[in-house]
Amino acid sequence: MNRVVKSSAKSSLNIRSSSVFSRILRRGVSTQDLDATKGGTYRERVVILGSGWSGFVLSRQLDKKRFQPVVVSPRSYFAFTPLLASTAVGTLEFRTTLESVRARRSGVEFFQGWADDVNFNEKKLIIEEAAWRPSIPSESNVVSAEDGTSLTFKKKKGQLFDLTYDKLVVAVGCYSQTFGTPGVRENAFFLKDVTDAIKIRKRILECFETAALPTTSPKLRDSILNFAVVGGGPTGIEFAAELFDLCKEDLRKVYPALIPHVQITIYDVAPKILPMFDSKLADYALNLFRRDGIKIKTEHQIESLQRGLADSPANDGGCFTLKTKQAGDVGVGMCVWSTGLMMNPFIQRALDDVHTYPASSAALSGPPSEDPTSKKWSLKRSPRNGGLMVDDHFHVKLVLRNGNGTAEPSLPTDTPKATPEAVMHDVFALGDVSVLEVGQLPATAQVASQEAKWLGKHLNRGGRPDAPGFKYTDLGVMTYVGNMKAIMQGKGGTEIKGRTAWLIWRGAYLTKSMSWRNKLLIPMYWAINWCFGRDISRF
C-alpha cells in the first residue's frame, strides 16, 4: 500500500514538473524559473554567451554562492584549441581537448542554443534552441545525388524562448576569415573546433588510401598527396609540422611507396611567416621546414578554391583546385585554411540595434544629453574589425545613431560638440569580440583567458567601478615546428629554440589543460603514441 502511494505521489510530481517545464518554454525562462537561490541568498544570474576560452573560464571563475552562471552556446563543450592540430593527425585523441560545460559539481546551468536578439532595457535575450534541428526540404538548398535521390542540407529553425539576466557577458568568439575568396567557405578545412580536426584526420587517410589504389593515375596521385596550408601564423605552422611528423614517423611505414610523392606547402600573402616572432626565430623555423622539404610560398594571393581537378573531372579522387595569382591552378588533396578571424554574425547583425535605451543600467559618459531615452543608440564598435568597444572593466559602450541609422563617430569628451556615449554596467564583452579603448590586444587564447579570469575576480569582489582596470601580461608565444623542435619567445625578449623549447611547449599546454582528467590523459596518449605510433585507421 505504501509503495502504491509513493508511486502515485512520484507520478504526480513528474507530471507537475513537466507541466512547469512546458510553461517555462512557452513564456520564457525568468530568473525565478531556475534555481536563483542558494542557502536562502539570492544569486545574480550571469548569462554567458559562448563556451570558448572566455565563456568557459569565466563560468568556472565566478563565485557560485553569489552568482548563478548560465552558459548559452551551440556546443556543450569547451575545446582546448592549441592541441587541435595534434588531434587532427592522431598524436592525441579528440577527447583530450574537450571539457564539458555540464561537468559535475561545476554549478553552471547550460542551454544549447544561439542568441538571436538582446533587449538591454528589459534585460532579456531571445534564444534559438540548437540541440536538435531536423533537415527540411528546400528548393534553394538541395543537392541531387547521382542515383536521382536528393540530399537536403537546410536545417529547420529551432524554437525560440526568452532568457532574462542580471548581468550579460558576450563571449561568442569569431569565425575564420576567408576574405570572401570563392569556394573557401565551402571547400576548405578549418581548425577552430574538434569537429574540424575530425574532418581533417578523415581526409588525410582518405587521400593516402585513394593514392594507394591501382586505378589512381600518377598525376592524380601527386595531386591528392599535395597538402596546402593557407596561413603562416602559429596555427598553420603547427599543423604543417604535425602533418610532416605523421608522414615521416607513421605513414611511411604503411605507405612507403607514397611518401616520396607527399608535398606540404604553406601559402601566405605576407612577405614572411610567423610575423609575431623575432626574425631569428622565424628564420630558424623557415630553414627547418626547407630542410624537411616543406615549401613556403609567401606573397601568394589565393584567388579561389574549387572542388575537382580541371584536367581530370571524371576521376578527381575528391581533390580540389587551388588557384593563386602567382602560380595559377594547383591540384591539392586538402587545403587547411588558417588566415585570421572575422567578426561573429551575432555581433554584426543581432547587436546592430539597441531597441530601447537601458536607462536603469546605462550611465552617460560623454556630454549630457537632453533625453537619452528619446534618441536612437547603437553599440560602439571598433572601426578596424567591428568588435565591441569596451573600457578597462569590459563594460560595453553605446553611442548615438545619426539620421542614416549608423553610429556617429565619437569625439574626445573635451570637444564642445562631442557625441554622447553611455556605459552599460551590466553588459560585458570578452575575448575576440571585444576591443579595449586603451589599445587592441591580439586575438589569442592567452588574452581571452586572462580577461575572463580578471572579470571573474572583479565580479566576485563586488565589481566596484573604482577598482583598477584590466592589464594584460604577455607570457610569450611558442610554436611547434616539427621533429620534436619548437620556438619560444618569452617575456623580455627571451628566445629559446629546438628540443628545449619543445619540452617547454608540451609542458605549457599540459599545465594549461582545464581538468585533471585531461592532465592525466594527455601524457598517457603521448606515451602510447611514442611507443606504438599514431592511430591511422579510418573511421
C-alpha positions in Angstrom: 0.0 0.0 0.0 2.8 2.4 0.9 4.5 1.6 -2.3 1.4 2.4 -4.3 1.0 5.8 -2.5 4.7 6.6 -3.1 4.5 5.6 -6.8 1.3 7.8 -7.2 3.0 10.7 -5.5 6.1 10.3 -7.7 4.0 10.2 -10.9 2.1 13.3 -9.8 5.4 15.1 -9.1 6.7 14.1 -12.5 3.5 15.4 -14.2 3.6 18.6 -12.3 7.3 19.1 -13.1 6.8 18.5 -16.8 3.9 21.0 -16.8 6.1 23.6 -15.2 8.8 23.0 -17.8 6.3 23.3 -20.6 5.1 26.7 -19.2 8.8 27.8 -19.0 9.3 27.0 -22.7 6.2 28.9 -23.7 6.7 32.1 -21.8 10.5 32.1 -21.5 12.9 31.4 -18.7 12.9 34.0 -16.0 15.2 34.5 -13.0 12.7 32.7 -10.8 12.2 29.6 -13.0 15.8 28.4 -12.5 17.4 27.9 -9.1 18.4 31.6 -8.4 18.8 31.0 -4.6 21.4 29.0 -2.8 21.4 28.8 1.0 18.5 31.2 1.2 20.5 34.0 -0.5 19.5 35.5 -3.9 22.1 34.9 -6.6 22.5 37.2 -9.6 22.1 35.4 -12.9 25.1 35.9 -15.2 24.3 34.8 -18.7 27.4 34.0 -20.7 27.1 33.8 -24.5 29.7 31.3 -25.7 31.7 28.3 -24.3 35.1 29.2 -25.7 38.1 30.4 -23.8 36.4 33.5 -22.3 33.0 32.0 -21.6 34.2 28.7 -20.2 36.9 30.2 -18.0 34.5 32.8 -16.6 31.8 30.3 -15.8 34.3 28.4 -13.6 35.7 31.5 -12.1 32.5 33.0 -10.7 31.6 32.5 -7.1 28.6 30.1 -7.1 27.4 31.4 -3.8 26.9 34.9 -5.2 26.2 34.2 -8.9 24.2 31.8 -11.0 26.2 31.3 -14.2 24.2 30.3 -17.2 26.1 29.4 -20.4 24.3 29.7 -23.8 26.2 28.1 -26.7 25.6 25.9 -29.8 28.1 23.5 -28.4 28.0 21.9 -25.0 31.8 21.7 -24.5 34.9 23.7 -24.4 37.7 22.9 -26.9 41.4 23.4 -25.9 42.3 24.9 -29.3 46.1 24.8 -29.0 46.0 21.0 -29.2 43.6 20.6 -32.1 46.5 20.3 -34.6 47.8 17.3 -32.6 44.3 15.6 -32.6 43.9 16.2 -36.3 46.9 13.9 -37.0 46.3 11.3 -34.3 49.1 12.5 -31.8 46.3 12.9 -29.3 42.7 11.7 -29.2 39.9 14.2 -29.6 38.5 13.8 -26.0 41.8 15.2 -24.6 40.9 18.6 -25.9 37.3 18.6 -24.6 35.8 19.9 -21.3 32.0 19.5 -20.8 30.2 22.7 -19.8 27.8 20.4 -17.8 30.6 18.9 -15.8 29.8 17.5 -12.4 30.0 19.9 -9.5 30.5 22.9 -11.8 27.4 24.7 -10.6 26.8 26.0 -14.2 23.4 26.0 -16.0 23.6 25.4 -19.7 21.3 25.9 -22.7 22.4 24.7 -26.1 21.3 27.4 -28.5 22.0 30.6 -30.3 21.3 34.1 -29.1 19.1 35.8 -31.7 18.5 39.2 -30.1 19.0 41.2 -26.9 16.7 43.7 -25.2 19.1 45.6 -23.0 16.3 47.7 -21.4 14.3 44.6 -20.3 17.4 42.5 -19.7 16.1 39.8 -21.9 17.6 37.5 -24.5 15.9 35.7 -27.4 17.4 32.2 -27.7 17.0 29.8 -30.6 17.4 26.2 -29.4 20.1 24.2 -31.3 20.1 20.8 -29.6 18.3 19.1 -32.5 17.1 20.7 -35.8 15.9 18.2 -38.4 16.5 18.8 -42.1 13.6 20.0 -44.2 13.3 20.1 -48.0 14.2 23.4 -49.6 14.4 24.3 -53.3 17.3 26.7 -52.6 19.4 24.2 -50.7 19.1 20.7 -52.2 21.9 18.8 -53.8 21.0 16.0 -56.2 22.9 12.7 -55.9 24.0 10.6 -58.9 21.3 8.0 -58.2 18.5 10.5 -58.5 17.9 11.0 -54.8 18.1 14.4 -53.1 20.3 15.3 -50.2 18.9 18.2 -48.1 21.2 20.4 -46.1 19.0 23.1 -44.8 18.1 22.9 -41.1 14.8 23.8 -39.6 14.9 26.9 -37.4 14.8 26.0 -33.8 12.1 27.1 -31.3 12.7 30.5 -29.6 12.5 31.2 -25.9 13.3 34.2 -23.7 16.0 34.2 -21.1 16.3 37.0 -18.6 19.6 38.1 -17.0 21.1 40.3 -14.3 24.4 40.5 -16.0 25.3 39.6 -19.6 28.7 38.6 -20.9 29.1 38.4 -24.7 31.9 36.0 -25.5 30.8 34.3 -28.7 34.2 34.4 -30.4 35.0 34.9 -34.0 34.8 32.9 -37.2 37.7 32.0 -39.6 38.4 34.9 -42.0 38.1 33.9 -45.7 38.2 37.4 -47.2 35.3 36.4 -49.5 37.6 34.1 -51.5 35.4 32.0 -53.8 35.0 28.4 -52.7 36.9 28.7 -49.5 33.9 28.6 -47.1 32.5 25.5 -48.9 35.7 23.5 -49.7 38.4 24.4 -47.2 39.2 22.7 -43.9 39.4 24.9 -40.9 40.9 24.2 -37.4 38.7 26.0 -35.0 36.8 23.2 -33.3 37.2 19.4 -32.6 34.7 18.7 -35.5 37.2 20.4 -37.8 40.0 18.2 -36.5 37.8 15.1 -37.1 37.2 16.1 -40.7 40.9 16.7 -41.3 42.1 13.4 -39.9 39.5 11.5 -42.0 40.5 13.4 -45.2 44.2 12.7 -44.7 43.6 9.0 -44.5 41.2 9.2 -47.5 44.0 10.8 -49.6 46.5 8.1 -48.8 44.1 5.2 -49.4 43.0 6.7 -52.7 46.6 7.3 -53.8 47.4 3.6 -53.0 44.7 2.2 -55.3 46.0 0.7 -58.6 43.3 2.7 -60.5 44.8 6.0 -59.4 46.9 7.6 -62.2 50.3 9.1 -61.3 49.0 12.6 -62.0 46.1 12.2 -59.6 48.3 10.6 -57.0 50.6 13.6 -57.0 47.6 15.9 -56.7 45.9 14.1 -53.9 49.1 13.9 -51.9 49.7 17.6 -52.2 48.5 19.3 -49.0 48.1 23.0 -48.9 48.1 25.1 -45.7 47.0 28.7 -46.1 48.2 31.0 -43.4 51.7 31.4 -42.0 50.7 32.1 -38.3 51.2 29.7 -35.4 48.1 27.6 -36.2 49.1 26.9 -39.8 52.7 26.3 -38.9 51.9 23.8 -36.1 49.5 21.9 -38.4 52.1 21.6 -41.2 54.7 20.4 -38.6 52.3 17.9 -37.1 51.3 16.6 -40.6 55.0 16.2 -41.5 55.6 14.2 -38.4 52.7 12.0 -39.2 54.0 11.2 -42.7 57.6 10.8 -41.6 57.1 8.7 -38.5 54.0 6.6 -39.1 52.6 6.7 -42.7 56.0 5.9 -44.3 55.8 2.5 -42.6 52.4 1.8 -44.1 52.7 3.6 -47.4 56.5 3.5 -48.2 55.9 3.9 -51.9 53.8 7.0 -51.5 55.9 9.1 -49.1 58.2 10.5 -51.9 55.2 11.9 -53.6 53.9 13.8 -50.5 54.2 17.5 -50.7 53.3 20.1 -48.0 53.1 23.7 -49.0 52.4 26.8 -46.8 50.9 29.8 -48.6 50.8 33.3 -47.1 50.1 36.7 -48.6 52.6 38.3 -46.2 56.3 38.6 -47.0 57.3 36.3 -44.1 55.8 33.6 -41.9 55.4 33.9 -38.1 55.5 37.7 -38.0 54.9 37.8 -34.3 58.3 36.2 -33.6 61.7 37.7 -33.8 63.3 37.4 -37.2 65.9 34.9 -35.9 63.3 32.5 -34.6 61.2 32.9 -37.8 64.3 32.2 -39.9 65.0 29.1 -37.8 61.6 27.7 -38.5 61.9 28.6 -42.2 65.2 26.8 -42.6 63.9 23.8 -40.7 60.9 23.5 -43.0 63.1 23.8 -46.1 65.3 21.0 -44.8 62.3 18.8 -44.3 61.0 19.6 -47.8 58.1 21.7 -46.7 57.6 24.5 -49.2 57.0 28.1 -48.1 55.3 30.4 -50.6 55.0 33.9 -49.2 53.4 36.8 -51.0 51.0 34.5 -52.7 47.4 35.6 -53.1 44.7 32.9 -53.1 42.0 33.6 -55.7 39.7 30.6 -55.4 39.4 27.0 -54.1 37.1 24.8 -56.2 36.1 21.2 -55.9 37.6 18.8 -58.5 40.5 18.9 -60.9 40.4 20.7 -64.2 42.5 18.1 -66.0 40.6 15.0 -64.9 37.0 15.9 -64.0 35.8 12.3 -64.3 38.1 10.9 -61.6 39.4 13.5 -59.2 39.6 11.5 -56.0 37.8 14.3 -54.1 40.7 16.7 -54.9 40.4 20.5 -55.1 41.9 23.1 -57.4 43.7 25.9 -55.6 44.2 29.0 -57.7 46.8 31.6 -56.8 47.5 34.8 -58.6 51.2 34.0 -58.8 51.2 30.2 -59.7 47.8 29.6 -61.3 45.9 26.4 -60.8 47.3 23.8 -58.4 45.7 20.4 -57.6 45.6 19.6 -53.9 44.1 16.8 -51.9 43.3 19.1 -49.0 43.5 22.8 -48.1 43.6 23.8 -44.4 42.7 27.5 -44.1 44.1 29.5 -41.2 44.3 33.2 -42.1 42.9 35.1 -39.1 39.4 35.9 -37.7 36.3 37.6 -38.9 33.6 39.0 -36.6 30.8 36.7 -35.4 27.5 37.3 -37.3 25.7 37.8 -34.0 27.9 40.8 -33.3 27.4 42.1 -36.8 23.7 41.8 -37.1 21.8 40.8 -33.9 23.5 43.5 -31.9 23.3 46.2 -34.5 20.3 48.0 -32.9 19.6 49.0 -29.3 15.8 48.9 -29.3 15.4 51.0 -26.2 17.9 52.9 -24.2 18.6 51.0 -21.0 18.0 53.9 -18.6 18.2 51.7 -15.5 21.6 50.2 -16.2 23.4 52.7 -18.5 25.2 55.9 -17.5 26.2 58.7 -19.8 30.0 59.1 -20.0 30.1 61.9 -22.6 28.5 65.3 -22.6 25.0 65.4 -21.2 22.0 64.6 -23.4 18.6 66.2 -23.1 16.7 62.9 -23.0 18.7 59.8 -23.9 15.6 57.6 -24.0 14.2 59.6 -26.9 17.2 59.0 -29.1 18.4 56.1 -31.2 21.5 54.3 -29.7 23.9 51.8 -31.1 26.7 49.7 -29.7 30.1 51.4 -30.0 32.3 49.4 -32.4 35.9 49.3 -33.5 36.3 50.9 -37.0 39.0 48.3 -37.6 37.2 45.0 -37.2 33.7 45.8 -36.0 34.3 44.5 -32.5 32.6 45.8 -29.4 34.4 48.7 -27.8 34.8 48.2 -24.0 36.5 50.1 -21.2 39.2 48.6 -18.9 36.4 46.9 -16.9 35.0 45.3 -20.1 31.7 47.3 -20.0 30.1 47.6 -23.4 29.6 51.2 -24.6 26.8 52.9 -26.5 26.9 55.8 -29.0 24.2 57.9 -30.6 23.0 56.9 -34.1 22.8 59.6 -36.8 19.9 60.1 -39.3 21.2 57.4 -41.6 20.9 54.8 -38.9 24.7 54.4 -38.4 26.7 55.2 -35.3 28.1 58.7 -35.2 31.9 59.0 -34.8 33.0 59.6 -31.3 35.0 62.7 -30.5 37.1 63.5 -27.4 34.9 64.4 -24.4 36.6 67.8 -24.1 35.3 68.8 -27.6 32.3 71.1 -27.4 30.2 69.0 -29.8 31.4 65.6 -28.7 29.0 62.7 -29.4 27.3 61.5 -26.2 28.3 58.0 -25.1 26.9 55.6 -22.5 28.3 52.7 -20.5 26.2 49.7 -19.7 27.3 48.5 -16.2 25.6 45.1 -16.5 26.8 44.1 -20.0 30.3 42.9 -20.7 32.3 41.7 -23.7 35.3 39.4 -23.6 37.7 37.7 -26.0 37.9 38.1 -29.7 34.7 40.2 -30.0 35.9 42.9 -27.5 38.3 45.8 -28.3 39.8 47.7 -25.4 39.7 51.5 -25.8 43.2 51.7 -24.3 44.6 49.5 -27.1 43.7 46.4 -29.1 45.1 43.1 -27.9 45.9 40.1 -30.1 43.1 37.6 -30.6 44.7 34.7 -28.8 43.6 32.1 -26.2 46.1 33.7 -23.7 44.4 37.1 -23.9 40.9 35.6 -23.7 41.8 33.5 -20.6 43.4 36.4 -18.8 40.4 38.6 -19.5 37.9 36.0 -18.2 39.9 35.4 -15.0 40.2 39.1 -14.3 36.5 39.7 -14.8 35.6 36.7 -12.6 37.7 38.0 -9.8 36.4 41.5 -10.3 32.8 40.5 -10.0 33.5 38.2 -7.1 34.9 41.2 -5.2 31.7 43.2 -5.9 32.6 44.8 -9.2 33.5 48.2 -7.8 33.7 50.9 -10.5 36.8 52.5 -8.9 38.7 49.2 -8.9 41.9 49.1 -11.0 41.3 48.1 -14.6 42.5 45.1 -16.6 46.2 44.9 -17.5 47.4 42.2 -19.9 50.5 40.3 -19.0 52.3 38.9 -22.1 53.6 35.4 -21.2 55.3 35.0 -24.6 54.4 33.0 -27.7 55.5 29.5 -28.8 55.1 27.3 -31.8 55.9 23.7 -32.7 57.9 23.4 -35.9 58.3 19.6 -36.2 60.9 16.9 -35.4 60.4 17.4 -31.7 61.5 21.0 -32.0 59.8 24.3 -31.2 60.5 28.0 -31.0 59.6 30.2 -28.0 59.7 34.0 -27.4 59.2 34.8 -23.8 59.0 38.0 -21.7 61.8 40.4 -22.0 62.8 39.1 -25.4 64.0 35.7 -24.2 64.4 33.3 -27.2 64.5 29.5 -27.0 64.5 27.1 -29.8 65.0 23.4 -30.6 64.4 20.5 -28.2 64.3 22.6 -25.1 61.6 24.8 -26.5 59.7 21.7 -27.5 59.7 20.4 -23.9 58.5 23.8 -22.6 55.8 23.9 -25.3 54.5 20.5 -24.2 54.7 21.3 -20.6 52.9 24.6 -21.0 50.0 23.0 -22.9 49.8 20.2 -20.3 49.6 22.6 -17.3 47.1 24.8 -19.0 44.6 22.0 -19.6 41.5 22.7 -17.6 40.7 19.3 -15.9 42.8 16.8 -14.0 41.3 14.1 -16.3 43.0 15.7 -19.3 46.1 16.4 -17.4 46.4 12.6 -17.0 45.1 11.6 -20.4 47.4 13.8 -22.5 50.8 12.4 -21.2 49.3 8.9 -21.4 48.5 9.4 -25.2 51.8 11.0 -25.8 53.5 7.9 -24.3 51.2 5.4 -26.1 51.8 7.0 -29.5 55.6 7.3 -28.8 55.7 3.5 -28.2 53.1 2.2 -30.7 52.7 5.0 -33.2 49.7 7.1 -34.1 46.3 5.7 -34.9 45.9 5.8 -38.7 42.8 3.7 -39.1 39.8 5.3 -40.9 36.6 5.8 -39.0 
